[in-house]
Amino acid sequence: FPVEAVEEAFHLLQRVGLEDYYDKRADELSGGQRQRVGIARALLQRPDILLVDEPTASLDPKTSRQIMRLICELCEERQLAAIINIHDVLLAQMFVERVVGLRLGEVIYDGAPSDLTPDVLTEIYGEEDWSATRDRGTDERRAGREHSVVTDEEHMAAM
């Protein structure tokens, strides 16, 4: 590999908090560490849009927030748009500005995560008690943390 590519890879590993793990095999890393490697690897390719599929799958709540925060920070730093497929409605409400909700290929919702109502979530996902999500998930946004990341939920595809 060219020296510049190796240097950039080490820089990205440092940026995602894995500078001490550069010599580890992937099967020796935790789920969160593997997600961070995947993010660094994707950024090394210098994409125009960052496509992220299930970045928080199988992660604990704290690590899930750290990964989402990292994605948002990196996108801001690089002025990079992201399309994120994520199953956690609350995480979407915490970290993104726009949600496009699809069900069976039909757009059900396109708007701010804070405007997702229990009725809309039921229409997208089916019968559930969505009332707990109505006023939650905006703490990060209320704290002045705005992100230019688009997400999609289980049946939601971002555009």
N, C-alpha and C positions, 0 to 999 in steps of 0.2 A: 504494500500500500504506500502511496506517496506520504512523505513526512507530514505535509499539511493535513491530510485526512486523519492520520494517527493523532496529531496534536488536537485537532477539532474533536475527535472521539473522546480523548481524555478530558478536554474542556467540558464537553457535554456530560460525561460521567460525573465530573465534579459538580456541575450545575444541578444535576438531579440528585445529588447527595450520595453518590456511590464511588467516590474517588478511592476509598479503601478496599473496594471489591473488584478492582479491575482484573485481578488474576483468578477470580472465582468462576467456576462453571455455573451455567444457568440452573442446573438441578441442585446447587448448593444455596441458592438464593430464596428468600421468602417471596410470597405472592406480590407484595408491594414493591419489593426490590426488582422483581421481574418486570412489573409494569413500568417502573422507572427506566429500566434498560430499554424496553420497547419504545418509550417516548424519546429517549436519547437517540436510538437507532433511527427512528422516523425523522427526527430533526436533522440528523446527519445527511439525509438525502435532500435536504433543502426544498421541502415541498411548498407549493403555492397555497395549499389548503391542508390542514392536518385532519386526517380521518382517524377517529378513535372509536374502536368497538369495545364496549363493555370494560372500560378502564377500572371499574371498581368491583367487578365480579369476584366473588369469594374473598373479599377483603373485609376486615373489621371496620366499624364506623369511623374510627379515628384515621386509619390509613386511607380510607375512601376519601375523606375530606382533604387529607394531605395531597393525594394524587390529583383530585379535581383542582385544588388550589395551585398545584404545580403546573398543570396544563394551562390554566388561566394566566398565570404569571409568564410562562414561556411564550404564550400567544401574544400577550401584551408586549413583551420585550422585542419580539420579532415581527410585530405587526402582522400576525398570521391569523387567518380565520380558521375555525375548527368546526367540524361536524362530529358530534359525539352521540353515540348510541349508548344509552344507560337505562337500567331498569328502575332506578331509585328516584321516585318523583320528588322527594324532599331534597335530594342532592341537586336535582335540576332546578328547583326553586331557589336554592342557595347560591348557585354558581352561574346561571346563564341568563341572558337577556331575552331570548326568544325560544319558544317551543312550537314545533309543528306536530300536531297529533294526527296520526292516520289510523284508520281501522279498515282492514281489507282493501288497502290502496286508496281509500277516500279520505280527503282532508276533513277532519272533524274540528280541529282547532289550530289556529295560527295566531300566536300572540305572546304576551308577557307571561312568564311562569306564575307571577303573583295573581294573575287573573284566572288561573285554572280553577274552576269550580268543581265541587263534588259531582254535580250533574255531568259536566264535561268529562271528568275522569271515568265516571261510570259508563258513559257512552263509548269511550275509547277502550276501556279494559273490561267492562262488564260489571256485574254486581259486586260491590265492595263497600265498606264504610270509609269513604274518602273525606269525611268531615274533619278529621285530624290534620289533614294536609292544607286546609284552606288558609290558615293564618300562620303556618309555620314555614320554615325554610327561607325566610328573608332576613335573618339576623346578619349574615355577611353583607347583604346589600344595604341594610340599614346602617351598618357600621361604615358605610362609604366605600365599599369594595364593589366596583362595577367591572364586569367582564364582557368582552365581545366574543363570547363563545355561544354557539348554537348547539342544542342538544336534541336527542330524540329518545323517547321512552320506548318500552317494549314494543308497542305498535306505533311508535312515533318516529317519523323520519324527518330529519332537519333538512332544510333547503339552504 
